[in-house]
Amino acid sequence: MKKHSIKDWIFAARPWSYTASTMPIILTMAFLFYSKSENISNTWIYGAISVLAMIFIHASGNLISDYYDYIKNIDREETYAQKNLTSKKFTPKQILWFGYICLAIGSILGLFVALNTHPMVLYIGIFGALSAVFYIWLKITALGDLLIFLSFGVLPVIGTAYVIDGAFDPWLLLLSLPLGTITVGILHANNTRDIEHDGVAKIRTLAMVIGKKASIIYYNLLVLSPYIVVVILIVFKILPIWSLLPFVTLPIALQNIKKMKRVYLGAYEIANLDELTAKHQLTFALSWCLSLILAYYI
C-alpha cells in the first residue's frame, strides 16, 4: 500500500475550503466583541475551540462526501472533482476512514465546548456531525443548498452566540445571511458547472432542476444580497457605519457574476468559479470582521 505524507493527508481534506465554515464563527465572535465585550469575560477560549472543531467536522464532510461521490460514480476521471480517488492516489477505504477520524475528533472537541457552555451547543453540534455524514443524500436530491446554508450560515452563528454569550439575539439571524448565501454560491457555482456530468450520474442538484438561465439569476442573488443585508443592519443600528467596509469586495462579486454568465459557452468557462466565490466569501468576511474591530476601538 502506498505511503502518504502528512501533507498528502492534509490536502486530501481540502483545507482551502475551511474558511466557508469557520468565518461565520469568527464573524460572530467579532460582532459580540464589538457589542458585548464588557459583559463577556472567559468564554472566548471556547469560541477558539469551536473553530477547531468546525475545521475537523468540515474536513470529515469533505472526505465522506468524496468517498460516496466516487463509489456512486458521481466523481469520474473526466469530471472536475477532487482527484484523490479518481487518480487512485488514495483508496476509497482510506478516505472514508480518514473522514470518520476527523468526525470523531471534531465531535469530541464540540462536546467539550457544549459541556462547558450551553446545552443548545450540543444539539447544533449533533446536527453538524450528522450533516457531514448524510450530506451526499441531500445533495443528490436538490437539497444540498439548504443544508449548506444551515450548516455554514445560520447554525454556526447561533451556536457561537450560545458559546460566547450564553444567549441568542434574533438579529443574529440577519448576521448569518451574508456569509451563508455566499457560501451557497460556492456550491451553486460548482453544481452549475457540473450540470452535464451530474446528469450522466443521474443525480439531481438544484442547478439541474432550475436550469442554466435561472442558475445565473440565483447566483446573482446569492452574492449580491449580502450587501443589502449589511445596509439593513446598519440602518437599524445593529451594525456600525464601519460595516460598509465589505463593500470594497463588491467588484469581486461583480466579476464573478460576469464569469457565471459564460456558462453558456461551456462548463470549462466557470471551472474555477467555485474557488473564486470562496475567495469572495473570505474577503467579505475578513473585511466585515475588521470593520467591527475598528468600530470598537475608534
Backbone bond lengths (Angstrom), bond angles and torsions (degrees), N, CA, C in turn:
res aa  C-N    CA-C-N  psi(-1)  N-CA   C-N-CA  omega(-1)  CA-C   N-CA-C  phi
1 M - - - 1.456 - - 1.529 109.70 -
2 K 1.318 116.44 135.11 1.455 121.21 -178.11 1.514 111.52 -65.58
3 K 1.356 115.42 134.58 1.455 120.39 177.36 1.524 109.49 -86.46
4 H 1.327 115.58 144.01 1.452 121.21 -179.07 1.524 110.20 -120.30
5 S 1.312 114.52 144.57 1.455 119.66 176.75 1.523 110.36 -78.05
6 I 1.322 115.53 166.06 1.467 119.75 176.08 1.522 109.97 -58.92
7 K 1.325 115.65 -37.94 1.462 120.34 178.86 1.526 111.00 -61.59
8 D 1.332 116.89 -39.47 1.463 120.65 178.53 1.527 110.75 -60.44
9 W 1.328 116.00 -44.53 1.459 120.60 -179.13 1.523 111.30 -65.83
10 I 1.325 116.16 -42.16 1.470 120.31 -179.95 1.520 110.66 -61.93
11 F 1.326 116.38 -47.15 1.464 119.82 -177.42 1.526 112.25 -71.71
12 A 1.326 116.82 -23.62 1.468 119.55 177.15 1.525 111.04 -62.35
13 A 1.329 116.45 -28.29 1.467 121.15 -178.11 1.519 113.15 -91.28
14 R 1.330 117.42 7.89 1.468 124.02 176.00 1.536 112.92 55.80
15 P 1.326 118.57 65.16 1.473 121.28 -176.89 1.523 113.63 -62.13
16 W 1.333 118.23 -23.44 1.465 120.29 179.79 1.531 111.89 -66.67
17 S 1.318 117.59 -13.72 1.468 120.27 -178.78 1.526 113.23 -88.61
18 Y 1.331 117.51 -9.81 1.465 120.03 -171.00 1.522 114.17 -67.35
19 T 1.325 117.21 -22.04 1.466 118.79 179.63 1.527 110.82 -61.39
20 A 1.331 116.75 -29.84 1.463 120.20 -179.27 1.519 111.99 -60.63
21 S 1.313 117.08 -34.86 1.466 121.01 -177.37 1.527 113.03 -96.71
22 T 1.322 117.96 -29.27 1.467 119.85 -175.73 1.527 113.62 -87.11
23 M 1.332 117.84 -28.37 1.463 119.08 -176.95 1.529 113.19 -64.73
24 P 1.344 120.89 -34.50 1.467 118.59 174.74 1.531 112.66 -60.02
25 I 1.328 116.99 -35.77 1.464 120.38 177.52 1.523 110.08 -67.26
26 I 1.319 115.68 -47.45 1.463 120.58 -178.66 1.526 110.86 -63.94
27 L 1.332 117.13 -40.35 1.462 120.57 178.16 1.532 111.09 -62.76
28 T 1.310 117.23 -43.14 1.466 120.56 179.22 1.521 110.80 -63.47
29 M 1.319 116.73 -39.82 1.470 119.99 176.72 1.526 110.46 -63.30
30 A 1.341 116.56 -39.91 1.465 119.88 178.41 1.527 110.87 -65.09
31 F 1.335 116.36 -40.30 1.462 120.00 178.85 1.528 111.22 -64.41
32 L 1.324 117.05 -43.56 1.465 120.32 179.56 1.526 111.14 -68.62
33 F 1.319 117.20 -32.42 1.463 120.67 174.35 1.526 109.74 -63.00
34 Y 1.329 116.04 -42.43 1.465 120.93 179.67 1.528 111.69 -67.28
35 S 1.333 116.98 -43.39 1.463 120.39 -170.02 1.521 115.60 -95.51
36 K 1.357 116.98 -25.24 1.468 118.54 -173.44 1.519 113.26 -138.82
37 S 1.301 118.07 25.82 1.463 119.87 -173.91 1.519 112.62 -60.74
38 E 1.348 117.91 -29.37 1.467 120.46 -178.59 1.523 112.01 -70.68
39 N 1.345 115.81 -24.17 1.463 119.52 -176.16 1.521 113.67 -98.66
40 I 1.317 116.41 -1.61 1.465 120.83 -176.49 1.522 108.75 -118.34
41 S 1.307 116.11 126.23 1.465 118.13 -174.44 1.516 114.11 -119.02
42 N 1.319 117.98 -57.39 1.470 119.67 -167.80 1.526 114.16 -121.43
43 T 1.317 118.18 25.30 1.463 119.36 -178.10 1.525 113.13 -105.60
44 W 1.327 116.95 -4.05 1.460 119.30 -176.48 1.529 112.35 -63.37
45 I 1.316 117.46 -31.62 1.455 120.25 179.99 1.525 110.73 -63.12
46 Y 1.328 116.89 -33.76 1.462 120.23 178.38 1.536 110.82 -71.77
47 G 1.316 116.07 -29.49 1.460 119.41 173.55 1.521 110.91 -64.22
48 A 1.342 115.98 -42.04 1.467 120.50 179.00 1.531 110.77 -64.35
49 I 1.333 116.57 -40.45 1.463 120.11 178.40 1.527 110.48 -67.04
50 S 1.337 116.13 -33.34 1.469 120.41 177.35 1.525 110.78 -62.71
51 V 1.325 116.55 -38.77 1.462 120.18 176.97 1.525 109.82 -61.53
52 L 1.319 116.71 -44.44 1.460 121.26 179.67 1.535 110.84 -63.79
53 A 1.329 115.97 -42.59 1.468 119.87 178.51 1.523 110.58 -61.63
54 M 1.334 115.91 -41.55 1.460 120.13 -179.75 1.525 111.21 -63.49
55 I 1.320 117.22 -37.57 1.466 120.43 178.47 1.536 110.59 -59.82
56 F 1.328 115.89 -45.39 1.470 118.96 -179.07 1.534 111.35 -69.04
57 I 1.333 117.27 -38.55 1.463 119.87 177.99 1.526 110.33 -65.18
58 H 1.339 116.22 -42.75 1.464 120.58 178.75 1.531 110.03 -63.24
59 A 1.318 116.58 -43.71 1.470 120.29 178.33 1.521 110.58 -59.13
60 S 1.328 116.22 -42.57 1.463 119.73 179.89 1.529 110.72 -63.14
61 G 1.341 116.12 -40.58 1.461 119.52 178.30 1.522 111.89 -62.25
62 N 1.345 115.93 -42.16 1.468 120.04 177.32 1.520 111.33 -59.16
63 L 1.311 115.83 -47.85 1.465 121.12 -174.38 1.528 112.36 -69.61
64 I 1.334 116.33 -45.67 1.464 119.93 -179.57 1.524 110.21 -65.33
65 S 1.334 115.84 -38.91 1.466 119.96 176.76 1.526 111.16 -63.90
66 D 1.338 117.04 -42.08 1.465 120.53 177.73 1.525 110.97 -59.97
67 Y 1.331 115.95 -40.18 1.464 120.31 -179.74 1.528 110.42 -61.47
68 Y 1.329 116.92 -51.37 1.464 119.78 -176.89 1.524 111.82 -70.80
69 D 1.330 117.55 -34.23 1.469 119.61 175.96 1.521 110.57 -60.48
70 Y 1.323 115.98 -36.17 1.468 120.29 -178.54 1.525 111.44 -74.13
71 I 1.320 117.09 -48.82 1.464 118.63 -175.18 1.538 111.41 -72.21
72 K 1.346 117.30 -21.96 1.458 120.90 176.72 1.532 111.83 -90.30
73 N 1.347 115.72 5.26 1.466 122.40 176.86 1.533 112.98 65.83
74 I 1.331 116.22 24.97 1.463 120.69 174.16 1.524 109.10 -79.17
75 D 1.338 116.05 -43.62 1.464 121.49 175.00 1.518 108.99 -94.02
76 R 1.336 115.05 121.53 1.457 121.13 -179.95 1.530 108.82 -133.06
77 E 1.304 117.08 172.86 1.464 120.73 -176.66 1.520 111.95 -59.37
78 E 1.332 117.07 -33.42 1.465 119.85 -175.64 1.528 113.20 -86.79
79 T 1.333 118.61 -4.92 1.455 120.82 -179.76 1.525 110.53 -87.68
80 Y 1.346 114.99 173.28 1.463 120.68 179.97 1.523 112.03 -88.24
81 A 1.301 117.72 13.78 1.457 122.19 -172.20 1.527 112.71 -68.87
82 Q 1.345 113.28 166.57 1.453 120.70 171.61 1.526 108.57 -55.32
83 K 1.334 117.06 137.68 1.468 121.18 -169.71 1.527 114.52 -97.03
84 N 1.324 117.65 8.98 1.464 118.94 -177.67 1.522 112.64 -57.61
85 L 1.325 116.23 -39.17 1.458 120.14 -177.01 1.519 112.51 -98.88
86 T 1.318 117.41 -39.62 1.466 118.83 -179.25 1.524 111.92 -66.41
87 S 1.336 116.99 -25.32 1.465 120.76 177.49 1.524 112.26 -89.86
88 K 1.343 116.30 -2.68 1.472 123.08 -179.30 1.534 112.18 68.54
89 K 1.311 117.44 17.53 1.468 119.99 178.74 1.521 110.39 -65.31
90 F 1.330 115.62 -39.00 1.468 121.87 175.24 1.518 108.17 -122.58
91 T 1.316 115.87 157.15 1.460 119.82 172.11 1.531 108.17 -87.93
92 P 1.327 117.59 155.02 1.467 120.16 177.67 1.531 112.20 -55.13
93 K 1.324 117.13 -39.93 1.459 120.81 -178.76 1.532 110.98 -63.81
94 Q 1.325 117.50 -40.19 1.457 120.86 178.37 1.533 111.64 -61.51
95 I 1.331 115.80 -44.72 1.463 120.04 -179.44 1.527 110.96 -65.59
96 L 1.333 116.49 -41.59 1.465 119.98 -178.74 1.528 111.08 -64.80
97 W 1.323 117.21 -46.05 1.458 119.67 -178.53 1.523 112.06 -68.70
98 F 1.317 117.47 -34.82 1.459 120.62 175.13 1.531 109.51 -63.15
99 G 1.330 115.56 -38.43 1.460 119.79 176.98 1.514 111.75 -62.40
100 Y 1.329 117.08 -43.42 1.461 120.26 -179.46 1.535 111.57 -68.57
101 I 1.320 116.79 -33.99 1.479 120.11 177.27 1.534 109.57 -64.77
102 C 1.336 116.08 -45.41 1.476 119.91 177.52 1.525 110.75 -61.71
103 L 1.337 115.71 -39.68 1.459 120.13 179.09 1.526 110.88 -62.63
104 A 1.328 117.13 -41.54 1.461 121.35 179.79 1.532 111.10 -64.42
105 I 1.341 116.74 -44.33 1.462 120.47 179.94 1.528 110.41 -63.80
106 G 1.332 116.78 -46.55 1.458 120.63 179.21 1.518 111.76 -61.70
107 S 1.332 117.27 -38.92 1.464 121.47 -179.76 1.519 111.27 -67.12
108 I 1.320 117.15 -39.95 1.469 120.74 178.52 1.523 110.68 -64.32
109 L 1.331 116.06 -44.07 1.469 119.79 178.05 1.530 110.65 -63.76
110 G 1.332 116.42 -42.15 1.458 120.24 179.15 1.518 112.14 -64.52
111 L 1.333 116.22 -39.14 1.464 120.45 178.25 1.523 110.71 -64.03
112 F 1.329 116.84 -40.47 1.465 120.94 177.51 1.529 110.62 -59.54
113 V 1.325 116.43 -44.22 1.471 120.39 178.95 1.521 110.28 -63.93
114 A 1.336 116.88 -45.18 1.464 120.66 -177.91 1.523 111.90 -61.76
115 L 1.317 116.42 -42.13 1.464 120.46 -178.54 1.524 112.30 -67.07
116 N 1.324 117.01 -22.27 1.464 120.52 -177.86 1.531 113.49 -104.94
117 T 1.341 116.88 1.78 1.463 118.34 -178.51 1.529 111.47 -128.80
118 H 1.331 117.41 -91.69 1.472 121.05 -172.44 1.528 109.62 -136.66
119 P 1.352 117.79 140.99 1.473 120.35 -178.82 1.525 113.84 -57.53
120 M 1.341 117.20 -31.38 1.463 119.83 -179.29 1.530 111.47 -60.30
121 V 1.320 117.08 -28.44 1.462 121.31 179.41 1.525 110.14 -62.26
122 L 1.322 116.73 -35.71 1.462 121.03 179.63 1.527 110.84 -63.48
123 Y 1.323 116.76 -45.59 1.465 120.58 -178.10 1.528 111.10 -65.32
124 I 1.325 115.96 -40.73 1.465 119.81 178.31 1.522 110.07 -66.20
125 G 1.335 116.20 -39.49 1.458 120.27 178.36 1.521 112.30 -63.85
126 I 1.323 117.04 -39.81 1.464 120.83 178.31 1.528 109.92 -62.84
127 F 1.328 116.23 -42.47 1.465 119.81 177.76 1.527 110.16 -60.89
128 G 1.334 116.74 -42.34 1.459 120.33 -179.82 1.519 112.35 -63.17
129 A 1.340 116.11 -42.36 1.462 119.88 179.42 1.526 111.44 -65.00
130 L 1.331 116.27 -42.35 1.463 120.00 178.63 1.528 110.96 -65.74
131 S 1.324 116.42 -34.67 1.462 120.42 178.45 1.519 111.25 -62.43
132 A 1.336 115.79 -39.08 1.458 119.80 -179.96 1.523 111.24 -62.91
133 V 1.321 116.10 -34.45 1.468 120.70 -177.09 1.529 111.93 -81.72
134 F 1.321 116.34 -40.71 1.469 120.05 -170.51 1.523 114.16 -105.06
135 Y 1.329 117.48 7.82 1.463 120.24 -179.03 1.526 112.24 -55.10
136 I 1.316 117.57 -40.20 1.462 121.15 -175.21 1.523 111.52 -57.81
137 W 1.346 118.43 -36.31 1.458 120.34 -177.23 1.532 111.39 -74.48
138 L 1.307 117.26 -27.93 1.461 119.85 174.64 1.526 110.50 -79.79
139 K 1.333 115.65 -35.47 1.460 120.55 179.49 1.518 111.40 -59.18
140 I 1.321 117.18 -42.61 1.468 120.41 -174.41 1.524 112.33 -82.80
141 T 1.332 117.75 0.37 1.461 121.36 176.38 1.523 110.94 -120.49
142 A 1.341 116.10 26.91 1.474 123.17 174.05 1.524 113.47 67.33
143 L 1.337 117.92 19.41 1.464 120.57 179.37 1.527 112.37 -110.60
144 G 1.328 116.05 6.92 1.462 119.57 -178.95 1.516 113.28 -62.56
145 D 1.340 116.87 -37.62 1.463 120.50 -179.73 1.527 111.05 -60.30
146 L 1.323 115.80 -43.97 1.464 120.45 -179.87 1.522 110.94 -62.85
147 L 1.324 116.93 -45.08 1.455 120.01 -178.70 1.526 111.23 -64.74
148 I 1.326 117.77 -41.41 1.453 121.10 179.04 1.524 110.47 -64.11
149 F 1.330 117.13 -40.05 1.463 120.51 178.92 1.524 111.15 -62.00
150 L 1.322 116.15 -42.40 1.466 119.74 179.05 1.527 111.25 -70.03
151 S 1.334 116.27 -46.75 1.463 120.82 -173.16 1.521 113.70 -74.15
152 F 1.341 117.43 -31.76 1.464 121.48 -176.51 1.526 112.86 -113.13
153 G 1.335 115.94 9.90 1.456 119.72 179.40 1.509 112.23 -132.69
154 V 1.321 115.83 -79.53 1.460 121.46 -173.19 1.525 113.19 -65.25
155 L 1.329 117.54 -53.84 1.464 120.45 -171.56 1.534 114.34 -67.56
156 P 1.340 120.08 -40.07 1.475 118.07 175.59 1.530 112.94 -60.20
157 V 1.326 116.79 -36.38 1.467 120.23 179.06 1.527 110.24 -68.16
158 I 1.326 116.62 -47.04 1.466 120.02 179.07 1.526 110.21 -62.39
159 G 1.327 116.47 -46.44 1.461 120.48 -179.16 1.515 112.63 -60.58
160 T 1.322 116.61 -42.54 1.467 120.49 -179.67 1.524 110.74 -65.56
161 A 1.331 117.63 -36.21 1.469 120.89 177.48 1.524 110.14 -61.04
162 Y 1.334 116.47 -42.56 1.463 119.55 178.65 1.531 111.44 -69.41
163 V 1.320 116.82 -35.46 1.468 120.27 178.61 1.520 111.17 -65.71
164 I 1.318 117.18 -47.93 1.461 121.66 -173.11 1.523 112.83 -83.76
165 D 1.333 115.96 -43.07 1.470 120.61 -171.48 1.522 113.66 -109.80
166 G 1.335 117.26 -13.99 1.459 120.31 -178.54 1.516 113.29 72.97
167 A 1.335 117.71 11.79 1.464 121.90 -178.70 1.514 108.82 -153.96
168 F 1.331 115.48 168.96 1.459 120.27 -179.15 1.520 110.05 -127.34
169 D 1.318 116.72 126.10 1.455 123.67 176.10 1.535 107.84 -96.07
170 P 1.349 118.18 123.37 1.472 120.52 -178.76 1.526 114.05 -54.11
171 W 1.338 118.14 -26.56 1.459 120.43 178.61 1.530 111.04 -62.63
172 L 1.326 116.11 -21.49 1.459 119.22 -179.90 1.529 111.84 -66.75
173 L 1.326 117.06 -20.98 1.456 119.38 175.94 1.527 110.25 -61.67
174 L 1.330 116.43 -40.00 1.462 119.46 175.58 1.521 110.89 -67.74
175 L 1.329 116.03 -35.86 1.463 119.75 178.44 1.520 111.08 -61.91
176 S 1.330 116.68 -30.05 1.469 120.67 -177.10 1.528 112.52 -78.62
177 L 1.315 117.64 -18.94 1.466 120.04 -173.08 1.526 114.19 -65.63
178 P 1.342 119.50 -49.09 1.467 118.47 -174.75 1.520 114.50 -56.67
179 L 1.326 116.73 -52.48 1.470 118.12 -178.49 1.521 110.98 -68.95
180 G 1.330 116.75 -34.71 1.454 119.78 178.98 1.512 112.41 -63.38
181 T 1.345 117.12 -42.35 1.461 119.54 -177.76 1.530 111.67 -71.89
182 I 1.331 117.65 -38.84 1.468 118.63 177.93 1.530 110.18 -65.44
183 T 1.328 116.07 -37.05 1.464 119.58 178.53 1.526 110.72 -64.93
184 V 1.320 117.38 -40.41 1.457 120.01 174.04 1.536 109.81 -61.48
185 G 1.339 115.43 -33.45 1.461 119.88 176.27 1.523 112.56 -59.97
186 I 1.337 116.33 -34.92 1.469 120.17 176.80 1.522 109.89 -60.97
187 L 1.328 115.15 -48.87 1.464 120.43 179.88 1.528 110.95 -64.11
188 H 1.332 116.02 -42.53 1.459 119.53 -176.20 1.527 111.31 -67.02
189 A 1.331 117.43 -37.50 1.464 120.15 175.67 1.529 109.99 -60.67
190 N 1.325 115.21 -42.31 1.457 120.94 177.62 1.524 111.27 -61.63
191 N 1.332 116.38 -47.08 1.463 120.52 -176.89 1.521 112.67 -70.21
192 T 1.336 117.36 -33.69 1.468 120.06 177.77 1.523 110.05 -66.61
193 R 1.325 115.82 -42.60 1.469 120.43 176.41 1.530 111.10 -58.78
194 D 1.347 116.40 -36.59 1.461 120.92 -172.09 1.528 113.88 -96.16
195 I 1.325 118.46 15.30 1.465 120.13 -176.35 1.529 112.05 -52.64
196 E 1.325 116.79 -49.46 1.464 119.49 -177.96 1.534 111.62 -66.51
197 H 1.320 116.69 -44.85 1.470 119.81 -179.29 1.526 111.30 -64.30
198 D 1.332 116.85 -39.94 1.463 119.85 179.73 1.528 110.90 -68.63
199 G 1.329 116.04 -29.90 1.456 119.28 175.91 1.516 111.87 -64.30
200 V 1.337 116.50 -38.48 1.465 121.15 176.81 1.528 110.12 -63.46
201 A 1.342 115.76 -37.35 1.466 120.42 -179.66 1.526 112.42 -78.90
202 K 1.340 116.43 -4.97 1.466 122.86 177.48 1.526 112.67 60.78
203 I 1.342 115.63 45.45 1.448 120.76 172.10 1.527 107.87 -116.16
204 R 1.337 116.65 167.59 1.453 121.42 -178.01 1.519 110.11 -125.79
205 T 1.321 116.26 110.34 1.458 120.64 171.40 1.527 107.85 -101.72
206 L 1.317 116.32 165.42 1.460 119.32 179.39 1.522 110.83 -60.00
207 A 1.328 117.29 -37.85 1.464 121.03 178.99 1.528 110.91 -59.57
208 M 1.315 117.55 -38.70 1.461 121.43 178.15 1.524 110.99 -68.09
209 V 1.321 116.11 -39.51 1.464 120.98 -176.90 1.526 111.11 -65.82
210 I 1.336 117.16 -43.35 1.469 119.78 -173.75 1.522 113.06 -93.02
211 G 1.318 118.65 -15.68 1.460 121.62 178.16 1.517 113.58 84.60
212 K 1.322 115.86 171.67 1.468 121.05 -173.14 1.527 113.17 -66.87
213 K 1.325 117.39 -42.83 1.465 119.71 -177.54 1.519 111.46 -61.44
214 A 1.323 117.01 -49.73 1.462 121.02 179.27 1.531 110.84 -68.53
215 S 1.331 117.00 -29.99 1.467 120.45 178.76 1.525 110.71 -64.83
216 I 1.322 116.70 -36.80 1.465 119.88 177.56 1.523 110.19 -65.50
217 I 1.336 116.88 -44.60 1.467 121.00 178.57 1.522 110.53 -62.54
218 Y 1.313 115.93 -44.19 1.470 121.81 179.62 1.521 110.87 -60.82
219 Y 1.319 116.80 -43.44 1.471 120.72 178.66 1.523 110.06 -62.04
220 N 1.338 116.86 -42.85 1.464 120.43 178.71 1.528 111.28 -57.35
221 L 1.334 116.23 -43.59 1.464 120.55 179.24 1.522 111.13 -64.50
222 L 1.313 116.42 -40.14 1.463 120.66 -177.58 1.526 112.18 -63.15
223 V 1.318 117.72 -39.29 1.466 119.70 -173.85 1.531 112.94 -95.07
224 L 1.336 118.15 -14.74 1.463 120.08 179.52 1.530 113.13 -100.05
225 S 1.326 117.81 -30.27 1.467 120.65 -178.58 1.525 113.66 -59.61
226 P 1.344 120.00 -30.53 1.469 118.75 177.82 1.528 113.82 -55.69
227 Y 1.307 117.35 -35.60 1.466 120.26 -179.02 1.530 110.80 -68.48
228 I 1.321 116.45 -35.03 1.465 121.03 176.97 1.527 109.91 -66.28
229 V 1.331 116.57 -42.99 1.468 121.23 179.96 1.528 110.51 -61.92
230 V 1.314 117.23 -41.78 1.460 120.53 178.98 1.529 110.45 -59.97
231 V 1.320 116.98 -44.40 1.467 120.95 179.01 1.533 110.59 -61.76
232 I 1.327 117.20 -42.90 1.468 120.94 178.66 1.528 110.84 -59.42
233 L 1.331 116.53 -45.00 1.462 120.81 -179.67 1.527 111.63 -65.01
234 I 1.314 116.99 -32.92 1.469 120.36 177.36 1.524 110.14 -72.24
235 V 1.327 117.01 -42.48 1.468 121.59 179.58 1.526 110.89 -59.53
236 F 1.318 116.73 -39.64 1.464 121.00 179.87 1.532 112.74 -87.11
237 K 1.332 115.25 9.85 1.465 122.81 174.73 1.526 113.52 60.92
238 I 1.322 116.05 26.92 1.466 120.87 172.69 1.525 108.55 -81.10
239 L 1.316 115.82 -34.28 1.462 122.33 177.98 1.530 109.56 -116.66
240 P 1.322 116.59 152.37 1.470 120.47 176.69 1.523 110.87 -77.72
241 I 1.304 116.09 164.01 1.461 120.96 179.32 1.522 111.51 -60.16
242 W 1.338 116.18 -24.05 1.467 120.96 176.74 1.530 111.74 -59.20
243 S 1.313 116.61 -22.00 1.462 119.71 -177.29 1.514 113.46 -72.40
244 L 1.328 116.59 2.39 1.465 119.73 169.02 1.525 111.25 -74.59
245 L 1.323 116.58 -10.14 1.466 120.57 -178.50 1.524 113.60 -54.17
246 P 1.345 120.48 -38.18 1.471 119.44 178.81 1.527 114.20 -59.09
247 F 1.335 117.43 -14.34 1.465 119.03 178.53 1.528 111.88 -65.63
248 V 1.316 116.94 -13.72 1.473 118.66 175.47 1.525 110.71 -65.98
249 T 1.343 116.62 -17.58 1.467 120.29 -179.97 1.525 111.97 -90.80
250 L 1.330 117.90 -2.17 1.466 120.51 -178.62 1.533 112.78 -57.23
251 P 1.340 119.54 -40.07 1.472 118.34 176.67 1.534 113.43 -58.49
252 I 1.324 116.78 -32.59 1.464 120.08 177.22 1.521 109.73 -65.10
253 A 1.340 115.84 -44.98 1.465 120.26 179.11 1.522 110.90 -60.60
254 L 1.332 116.48 -43.97 1.463 120.38 -178.46 1.529 111.56 -66.64
255 Q 1.317 116.41 -36.02 1.461 120.08 177.38 1.531 110.61 -66.00
256 N 1.329 116.00 -39.64 1.467 120.32 178.65 1.524 111.21 -67.57
257 I 1.322 116.37 -37.82 1.468 120.54 176.95 1.525 110.32 -61.74
258 K 1.310 115.25 -43.29 1.468 120.33 178.13 1.526 110.69 -60.59
259 K 1.318 116.27 -39.64 1.466 120.43 -179.73 1.530 110.37 -69.24
260 M 1.322 117.16 -37.75 1.463 120.67 -178.97 1.528 111.21 -58.60
261 K 1.314 117.37 -34.94 1.466 121.03 -179.01 1.522 111.97 -65.19
262 R 1.318 117.50 -17.49 1.462 121.09 -178.54 1.535 112.48 -79.85
263 V 1.325 116.58 0.81 1.460 119.44 179.13 1.531 110.77 -60.62
264 Y 1.340 117.45 -26.59 1.459 120.62 178.53 1.528 111.93 -64.40
265 L 1.345 115.46 -24.06 1.466 119.75 -179.96 1.523 111.86 -82.67
266 G 1.323 116.48 -13.34 1.456 120.46 179.94 1.518 111.53 141.73
267 A 1.320 115.92 150.02 1.462 120.69 -178.03 1.526 112.02 -59.29
268 Y 1.345 116.71 -32.71 1.456 120.36 -178.08 1.525 111.88 -62.32
269 E 1.351 117.35 -21.93 1.466 121.14 -179.80 1.526 112.09 -67.81
270 I 1.331 117.45 -25.74 1.470 120.64 179.01 1.529 110.33 -118.55
271 A 1.320 115.55 28.22 1.470 120.14 -176.15 1.523 112.63 -57.10
272 N 1.334 117.05 -34.75 1.470 120.03 -177.54 1.519 112.83 -110.22
273 L 1.347 117.20 17.10 1.466 118.99 -177.69 1.523 111.96 -67.68
274 D 1.332 118.09 -30.37 1.467 119.46 175.99 1.531 110.36 -62.73
275 E 1.319 115.92 -40.53 1.466 120.62 178.00 1.530 110.81 -66.40
276 L 1.317 117.06 -42.13 1.468 121.03 179.01 1.524 111.09 -65.74
277 T 1.321 117.11 -35.95 1.468 120.81 177.75 1.525 110.32 -69.07
278 A 1.321 116.97 -35.43 1.459 120.66 176.12 1.535 110.77 -63.16
279 K 1.328 116.45 -39.33 1.466 120.19 176.71 1.522 110.75 -65.48
280 H 1.319 116.84 -36.91 1.459 121.03 175.92 1.524 110.34 -61.93
281 Q 1.340 115.98 -45.81 1.466 119.81 179.28 1.519 111.38 -59.89
282 L 1.321 116.57 -42.15 1.455 120.98 -178.18 1.530 111.30 -66.36
283 T 1.327 117.64 -47.30 1.467 120.27 -178.20 1.528 111.05 -67.60
284 F 1.340 116.80 -37.08 1.459 120.56 176.26 1.525 110.01 -61.37
285 A 1.326 116.41 -47.58 1.468 120.94 -177.65 1.525 111.92 -65.72
286 L 1.331 116.93 -44.06 1.468 120.06 -179.20 1.521 111.57 -64.07
287 S 1.324 116.92 -41.96 1.462 119.85 179.81 1.526 110.53 -67.05
288 W 1.326 116.74 -33.82 1.462 120.67 178.01 1.532 110.49 -68.61
289 C 1.311 116.46 -44.41 1.478 120.32 176.80 1.524 110.76 -60.28
290 L 1.319 116.04 -44.33 1.464 120.92 179.43 1.527 110.41 -60.55
291 S 1.325 117.41 -39.82 1.465 120.76 -179.29 1.526 111.24 -62.82
292 L 1.326 117.49 -37.15 1.461 121.25 -179.68 1.526 111.07 -70.80
293 I 1.312 115.61 -38.73 1.476 119.68 177.74 1.528 110.57 -66.48
294 L 1.333 116.19 -42.82 1.468 120.08 177.98 1.534 110.75 -62.88
295 A 1.333 116.08 -41.12 1.467 120.31 179.98 1.515 111.62 -62.93
296 Y 1.316 116.59 -33.76 1.467 119.83 179.87 1.530 111.53 -70.50
297 Y 1.313 116.74 -41.31 1.456 119.92 -173.72 1.536 113.97 -89.42
298 I 1.326 117.32 -18.53 1.470 118.46 -175.70 1.526 110.54 -102.64
